Amino acid sequence: MEQNNIKVAIIDLYNGEKNEGMRCIQDIIKEIDAKYNEFKVVFDIYDTRLKVEIPDNSYDIYISSGGPGDPFDGEGKEWERKYFALLDTLWAHNQNDNPEKKYLFFICHSYQIMVRYFKLGIVNRRNSKSFGIMPVHHTDAGFNDPIIKLLPEPFYAADFREFQTVLPNTARLKEIGAKVLCLEKIRPDVDYERAMMAIRISDEIMGTQFHPEADHQSMDYHFRQPERREHVVSKYGEKKYFEMLELLDDPMAVPFTRKIVLPEFLSIAVDKLRPEYSKC
């Protein structure tokens, strides 16, 4: 059975920073593994940004995590050169007639690097840091996406970022067949470009600016930190802070996003990689 296992590489870009994201990703993989008796869905973790650990191309699925700081931090560094070399290899693999494709999912910091790598738009610093639970709106492509269409309009997601991806490169998107799936909350009071919050590169590759893996435990941990509470209250007001706490318990808000996005991506990938055992 071991040779029939689905192998997942988790690329850790947290640079040694304490986080809840890695636990959440592992929990979701374990949930998917529990759906199958005929094989295992197993994972390895690569501490890429801190220890320059890079998976090889033998994995079926790659999940690249969020992380702190500037998405341009890796320019000229060994870890980013190796990371981009891996993306080169996986992209080339999927462009050929290989029957088994490689599946990739990029989260937050990795998503910003993905946009840089594929040259899909501008990555720059936000006017102010975003932190909390925010509404996200579908684009037309999102309403037709096999995963994003399962979410309500708008849906709510964990959004932690100092940087953003804006001004989509429409020519490049068209060239590779990529689609912008959703945009950040509508802000009629400010004259800023709305950030792209999710992009599908292909049937096998997508990324989200938000944290689809975030669960109640991880969000509660963040919101209970004094400095995080102060940030939300000072920027949005105490009323908004308590509204965000309520969204943690709303089954159609963050819990629903967590239930749908990454689990659906993994389920679709596994079912396509092992169609003889498909649960569809």
C-alpha positions in Angstrom: 0.0 0.0 0.0 2.9 2.3 0.8 3.8 2.8 -2.9 0.3 3.9 -3.6 0.4 6.6 -0.9 -0.3 10.3 -1.8 2.7 12.3 -0.8 2.3 15.9 0.3 5.2 18.4 0.8 4.5 21.2 3.2 6.8 24.1 2.4 7.3 26.1 5.7 7.9 29.8 5.0 7.4 31.0 8.6 11.1 31.6 9.0 11.1 30.1 12.5 8.3 32.4 13.7 5.8 30.9 16.1 2.5 30.3 14.3 -0.7 28.3 14.1 -0.7 27.9 10.4 1.5 24.8 10.2 -0.7 23.0 12.7 -3.8 23.9 10.8 -2.4 22.6 7.5 -1.3 19.3 9.1 -4.8 18.9 10.7 -6.5 19.3 7.3 -4.2 16.7 5.6 -4.9 14.2 8.4 -8.6 14.8 7.9 -8.3 14.0 4.2 -6.2 10.9 5.0 -9.0 9.6 7.2 -11.3 9.5 4.2 -9.4 6.7 2.5 -8.7 3.1 3.5 -6.9 2.0 0.4 -3.9 4.3 0.8 -2.4 6.9 3.1 -2.1 10.7 2.5 1.3 11.4 4.1 3.3 14.6 4.4 6.8 15.9 5.0 7.7 19.4 6.2 10.5 21.4 4.7 11.8 24.5 6.6 12.6 26.4 3.4 13.1 30.0 4.5 15.1 29.3 7.7 17.0 26.1 6.9 17.0 26.2 3.0 15.2 22.8 2.9 13.5 22.2 -0.5 11.4 19.2 -1.5 12.3 17.3 -4.6 9.8 16.8 -7.4 8.6 13.3 -6.3 5.6 14.6 -4.3 2.1 14.6 -5.6 0.9 17.8 -3.8 2.7 20.8 -2.5 1.3 23.3 0.0 3.4 26.4 0.5 2.6 28.2 3.8 2.1 31.8 4.9 4.9 33.6 6.7 6.0 36.9 8.1 7.4 40.0 6.5 8.3 41.2 3.0 7.6 38.9 0.0 10.7 40.3 -1.6 12.9 39.3 1.3 14.2 36.2 -0.5 15.5 38.0 -3.6 19.1 36.9 -4.2 19.0 34.3 -1.4 19.7 30.6 -1.8 16.3 29.5 -0.5 14.3 31.6 -3.0 16.6 30.5 -5.9 15.9 26.8 -5.0 12.2 27.5 -4.4 11.8 29.1 -7.8 13.8 26.2 -9.4 11.3 23.8 -7.9 8.4 25.8 -9.3 10.2 25.8 -12.7 10.3 22.0 -12.5 6.7 21.5 -11.4 5.3 24.0 -13.9 7.3 22.3 -16.8 6.0 18.9 -15.6 2.4 20.0 -15.8 2.9 21.5 -19.2 3.9 18.2 -20.7 1.7 15.2 -21.3 2.4 13.6 -17.9 -0.7 11.7 -16.9 -0.3 12.6 -13.2 0.0 16.3 -12.6 1.6 18.0 -9.7 -0.8 20.0 -7.4 0.3 23.2 -5.7 -1.5 25.5 -3.2 0.0 28.8 -2.1 -1.1 30.6 1.1 -0.7 34.3 2.0 3.1 35.0 1.9 3.6 32.2 -0.6 0.7 33.6 -2.6 2.5 36.9 -2.9 5.6 35.1 -4.0 3.5 33.1 -6.5 2.2 36.4 -8.0 5.8 37.6 -8.3 7.0 34.3 -9.9 4.2 34.2 -12.5 4.3 38.0 -13.0 0.5 38.3 -12.5 0.4 41.7 -11.0 1.9 44.3 -8.6 3.0 43.2 -5.2 3.5 46.1 -2.8 3.1 47.3 0.8 -0.5 48.1 1.9 -1.3 51.6 3.1 -2.0 50.0 6.5 -1.8 46.4 7.9 -4.8 44.2 7.5 -5.5 41.9 10.5 -8.7 40.2 11.3 -11.7 38.5 9.7 -12.7 40.2 6.5 -15.3 39.8 3.8 -14.0 38.6 0.5 -16.0 39.0 -2.8 -16.2 36.6 -5.8 -15.3 37.7 -9.3 -17.2 36.2 -12.2 -14.5 33.6 -12.5 -14.9 32.8 -8.8 -18.6 32.1 -9.1 -17.6 29.4 -11.7 -14.5 28.0 -9.9 -15.0 24.5 -8.6 -13.9 25.5 -5.1 -14.6 29.2 -4.6 -18.2 28.8 -6.0 -18.9 26.7 -2.9 -18.5 29.7 -0.6 -21.2 32.3 0.1 -21.0 35.9 -1.4 -19.3 37.4 0.4 -17.5 34.9 2.4 -15.3 35.6 5.4 -11.6 34.7 5.8 -8.7 35.2 8.1 -6.7 38.1 6.6 -3.2 39.0 8.0 -1.0 41.0 5.7 1.2 44.0 5.3 1.6 43.5 1.6 -0.9 43.0 -1.2 -1.2 41.9 -4.8 -3.0 44.5 -7.0 -3.3 45.7 -10.6 -3.6 42.3 -12.3 -1.5 41.8 -15.4 -4.3 40.9 -17.7 -2.1 40.0 -20.6 0.0 37.6 -18.5 -3.1 36.1 -16.9 -4.6 35.4 -20.3 -1.3 34.0 -21.6 -1.1 31.2 -19.0 -4.9 30.8 -18.5 -5.0 32.1 -15.0 -8.1 33.6 -13.3 -8.6 36.0 -10.5 -11.2 34.4 -8.3 -12.0 37.0 -5.6 -11.2 40.5 -4.4 -10.8 42.0 -1.0 -13.7 43.9 0.8 -15.4 46.8 -1.0 -14.0 50.0 0.4 -15.9 53.0 -1.1 -14.5 55.4 1.5 -10.9 55.0 0.2 -9.4 55.4 -3.2 -7.3 52.3 -3.2 -7.1 49.4 -5.7 -8.8 46.3 -4.3 -6.3 43.5 -3.8 -6.6 40.1 -5.5 -7.5 37.6 -2.9 -7.3 34.3 -4.8 -5.9 33.2 -8.2 -6.3 29.9 -10.0 -3.3 29.4 -12.2 -4.5 26.1 -13.7 -6.7 23.1 -12.7 -3.8 21.9 -10.5 -2.4 25.2 -9.1 -4.0 28.0 -7.1 -3.3 30.3 -4.2 -5.1 32.5 -1.7 -4.0 35.8 -0.1 -6.2 34.9 2.9 -5.5 31.9 5.3 -8.0 29.2 4.3 -6.5 26.8 6.9 -7.4 29.1 9.9 -9.6 27.5 12.4 -11.4 28.6 15.6 -8.4 27.7 17.8 -5.9 29.5 15.7 -8.0 32.7 15.3 -8.9 32.7 19.0 -5.2 32.5 19.8 -4.5 35.6 17.6 -7.4 37.7 18.9 -6.5 37.1 22.5 -3.0 38.5 22.1 -3.1 42.0 23.7 -1.1 43.6 20.8 -3.5 42.1 18.2 -6.6 43.1 20.1 -5.2 46.7 20.4 -4.5 46.8 16.7 -8.0 45.7 15.7 -9.7 48.1 18.2 -7.5 51.1 17.2 -8.1 50.5 13.5 -11.7 49.3 13.4 -13.2 50.1 16.8 -14.2 47.9 19.7 -17.5 47.0 18.2 -15.8 45.6 15.1 -13.5 43.6 17.3 -16.4 41.9 19.0 -18.1 41.3 15.7 -15.0 39.5 14.5 -15.1 37.3 17.6 -18.7 36.5 16.8 -17.7 35.4 13.3 -15.4 32.8 14.8 -18.5 31.0 16.1 -20.6 31.6 13.0 -20.6 28.2 11.1 -21.0 30.0 7.8 -18.0 32.4 8.3 -14.4 31.4 9.1 -15.3 27.8 10.0 -17.0 27.3 6.6 -14.1 28.8 4.7 -11.8 26.4 6.6 -14.1 23.5 5.8 -14.2 24.2 2.1 -11.1 25.7 0.5 -8.1 23.6 1.3 -10.0 20.4 2.0 -11.7 20.7 -1.4 -8.4 21.4 -3.1 -6.9 18.3 -1.5 -9.9 16.1 -2.2 -10.0 17.1 -5.8 -6.3 16.4 -6.2 -6.4 13.0 -4.5 -9.5 11.9 -6.5 -7.7 12.9 -9.7 -4.5 11.2 -8.7 -6.3 8.0 -7.5 -9.5 8.0 -9.6 -10.1 4.3 -8.9 -10.7 5.2 -5.2 -12.6 8.5 -5.9 -15.1 9.5 -3.2 -17.0 11.7 -5.7 
